Amino acid sequence: MAEGILSEEDTKRLYITRAIEKAGWKDCEINMEFTAGRISVDGKGRAHRGDRLKADYFLSYEKHFPLAVVEAKAYDVDVLAGVQQAMEYAKRLDTPFAFASNGHDLIEIDMISGRQRRLMIEEFPSRADLWQRFLDESELPEQYAQIYLYPYNMSDGKTPRYYQRAIINKTVGEVLKGRQRMLIVCATGTGKTYEAFQIIYRLWKSGAKKRILYLADRNALINQTVAQDFAPFGQSMMKYDNNAHDDAHSIYLGIYQQFITMQDGEVRRHYEQFPRDFFDLVIVDECHRGSANLDSQWHDILDYFSSATQIGMTATPKEDEDPDHSNIAYFGKPIYTYSLKQGTEDGFLAPFIIDIPAIDVDQGWIPPEGMTDENDVPIEEEEYTQKDYDKKIALTDRHRVIASYITDFLAEHDMQYAKTIVFCETIQHAREMTLALREANPELCAEDERYVTTIVAQEKMNDTRLEEFTSAQSKYPVIAVTSRLMSTGVDAKTCKLIVLDRSIGSMTEFKQIIGRGTRIQEHYKVDGESESKMYFYIMDFRSNYVKFQDPEFDGEPLDTKVTTPGPDDGEGPRGGDGPSGEGPTTCPNPGGPNNKRVARVNGVEVNITPNMRKWLLENGELVDKPLESYIRDRIRNRYSNLEDFTAQWLQCDDRSSLTRELLLADDWNEGFRDEYGYSVDDFDIICDFGFDVEPPMSRKERMGREPVEHFLAQGGFNDSQQEILRIFLDLYVRSGRESLQGGTAMRALSLPQFSDAGFSAMQVVRMMGGKPVFLKTLSQLEDALYEEE
C-alpha cells in the first residue's frame, strides 16, 4: 500500500499501534470513547445523541490510572496538526503526557512541565519510563506510589467516567502529598457520592487513612448513601447515633444535627465523645450548606477534627465577600471543577426546555377599595406584583390557575405520570398548592392518594415519600410539592418537570434546584412499562429564567451574598425535626419564627396569557426551536458567511465528519429528513440551516451544474471513462456523496449498473488508471459538485 494514500486508520494499524505495543504498553485502549454524546431535542420532542468524543489511544500504567493520550493523523498529514487536540484531550482526561503522531513523526507534550520534544515513532517511550517521569515531576513520595495505584472498587460493575477518574486520582494524589484541605466542584447528577466512595475506599484499603467521617446535612442523603454507593463498606461502616456511642468502626456517616443538639436548654456537642485525632479524613458533602461559616455548627465539627484531612464536595461553591463564610477561603480553590455546562455538553446531564407562562396579576394587581381577605380582614390598598404573592398576599385563584396549567401541560405532553417537583414560597404555600393540584386531578388522585404529595419539613411521611418519589420503579408519588426540602441532595433521576412558583434569590440554590432534573435515565420500567428520561422541562412562574443569562450560572465562583431561606419557611438549611427527615432539632434559629401574616384572598380573576416555550443555548440565549436553533448558531458561529463555509468544505478531507459535527452526529438523517426528504445533499442542508439558502438544491440539480459538466468535458476522459463517471453520478443522486468515496465506491463496482454497461470491477479500475488514480478521480468529481459556477 502506498504510504501517501494511507488513511488515519491504516496509519494507526500499520505504524502507531505497532510502535506502542513494541514499547511494552499493555493497558492501551484504542478509539476510547470518553463522553456520552450531547443530547439534543428537535421540534417534535425527539431526543438525539451527538457523537461521542474519543481518544485515538489511551495509555494507562495500571487500570484507571492514565499516563498518556495519543492523537493520530494520517501518514501524509503534518504531525503538528494533531498537537492541539492531543493537549486538549490530555487536559480533559487528566493525563500527564500527550502525543501526536502521523506514523513516522512523534511529538511528546509533557503536561506537567510544559516541555515538548520531537521524536521518531520508533522512540515511543515505554510504560516504565513515563511512570518514573510522572513520579519525578509530580513530587509524589515514592513510598506512596502503590497507594496511588490501589485499584478501585468495581464490585457493582460500574466503570468511572473520565472526569470521575480524574477527580478520584487527583484527590488521592493531593492527600498523599499532605494537603489538608481541598474542594471538589462537580455538577449535580454527575456522581459526587460515587467519587467520595472511591476516594475513601482507596485511602482506607491501602492503609493511608484508617478512620473516616462522611458528613451530610440530611438523613435522606445519608440513608441513600448507605444503601447505594457506600454499600460495599458493609460492616466496616456505621451510621452515627448520638444515643449509642461507638468507636469500633472505620467509616462513620452522619448528619451534623446529631453531633450537636439542644437538650434541656443546653448545647450538647456529641462529637467530643471522640478524641480530636480519632478521624484522619473528613468528607463534607454539599459543603456549600454553611460548612465553612465560622458561626455554624459545621465549622465547630471541622475545627474539632482539624488534624484530619478535610475534603469539601459541592455542585455550587460559594465565594462570599465575607471570607469567614466562604467555601473557597476555607477549603481552597477547587482542585477539579466539572460544571453543569460541561456535563450537558458531554451528554452525561439532561438538557432542558424552559416553559415561561405569563400571569396577568403578576404584572400588578390592586385590590378594590374595601376588599377583605378570607378572614374578613381589610387588605392593604397597594399594588401587588409577582414578588409579593404567597409572602404578603396569597390569591387562591392564582393557585388554581397554576394547578390547571400544570395539569394541562402534563396531559398535552402525555406526561400525566411523569415525576414532577413543584417549588413553592413557603410550607403553607406548598400545602395550598397541593390542595389546588388535587382539585385539578380528582380522577388521578382517586387512583392513588399519593398522586400529589406534600414533602415539607414536619411531615411525618417525608422519608417514605422521598424514597418512593426518587425510585425509578415507583409510579407514585407523581407530583411532589415542596418549598426548600427537595432543593438539594434529592437524587430524582426520573424527574421530567420542575415547576418554579418561588422567587429564588440565591444562585447557589437556583443551580441546586435545576440539578434536580439534570440526571438521565435512558431505560427504566414503571409498572412494566418502558420509560426513558433524556431531557426535562422547567416551568417558571417567577421569572427565575433570567438567571440562566447570568455569567455566574455556570462560571467560576464569584463574590456573592447568598441569601439564606427566611425563618417563616421553617425549611432552612438547619431547620426541621425528626419527622421531617432532617434529624433532631438543633440549636434554635436566632430571632425565632417569623409570624408575619399572609392575607389569603378568594374571588380574584386570574388568567395566564400565551406562554413562551424556550430552549437554553450554551450562551444563555433562550430560543423557540431547540435543536434547530442550536444547529443554526453552531454553523454561524463557525463560519461568517456561505463563502467561508464552501471554501472549507472544498478543502476538507473528511466531509462526513464535518457534517456530523455541524449537524450533531446523524440527527439530520432522522429529524431533518422529515423536512428535506432524501434527495437533498447534506451540504445543502447545512447551507439552508446556516445561511438560509432557499430552496435547497437537490442532488439531481447539483449533478447537472456547469462545474460537473466542465470536469467531465475538460478532464481528458475517453467515452468509456465518462460513462463510468456518469454511472457514479447517478449513484450519487440516489445514495449521496458516500458513493464516490473509498471503500463504498469500490463495493459499488459490483452493482448491476456497471455489468449492464459491460464493465467488470477489474475493468473499471484498470480503465481508470489503477486504484489510486481511480479514487483520486472520484474525489475530484466530488469536488466539482460543490464548486461555484
PyMOL commands that set and color helices and strands:
alter all, ss='L'
color gray80, all
select helices_A, chain A and resi 3-5+8-22+79-93+121-123+127-138+142-148+162-176+192-205+219-227+231-236+256-259+270-273+297-304+323-325+327-331+340-346+360-363+386-388+396-412+427-440+442-447+462-470+507-514+544-549+551-553+578-580+626-638+642-651+655-662+667-676+682-691+699-703+706-714+719-735+737-740+742-748+752-756+761-767+771-786
alter helices_A, ss='H'
color red, helices_A
select strands_A, chain A and resi 27-33+39-41+47-49+54-62+65-72+97-101+105-110+116-120+181-186+212-216+237-239+251-255+260-263+266-269+281-284+309-314+334-338+352-359+393-395+419-424+452-454+479-482+495-501+521-526+529-533+536-540+599-601+608-616+622-623
alter strands_A, ss='S'
color yellow, strands_A
deselect
rebuild
show_as cartoon
